[in-house]
Amino acid sequence: GIPFHYSNVDSEGEPSPPKLEGKLQTMGNALKVNWIKQDDGGSPIKHYLIRYRAKHVPDWKPEIRLPNGSEYVVLNSLDWNTEYEVYVVAENQQGKSQPGTLFFRTAAEPTAIPATLGSSCVTYT
């Protein structure tokens, strides 16, 4: 189901869902999610609520709450080569918008192994 709780879905004055755009960061396992504010329903947006999870996992990551005026969040340390879903909700005095949604897949893990993981100075006794 949708990872947010609504008191009354049909009340007026709630904001429209934000429009989301995602950009995979250079390292490949981080995503910058931008949102474009839509109609605020006549009441100023108080904050944005962000939830995300890997699609194969039942649990959502802890909710991220960002103040009004925020335009993006960077999700770091994601699993490699994994599909994620991101939900962003705008909240004003009247309630929460329906979530804007974004689906993306992280890059495959780089094949080069960092020197710290396997180097000649490691000795086994």
Beta strands, then each sheet from edge to edge (+ up, - down):
strand 1: 19-24
strand 2: 31-36
strand 3: 45-54
strand 4: 64-67
strand 5: 72-75
strand 6: 83-92
strand 7: 95-96
strand 8: 100-105
sheet 1: 1+ 2- 5+
sheet 2: 4+ 3- 6+ 7-
sheet 3: 4+ 3- 6+ 8-
end
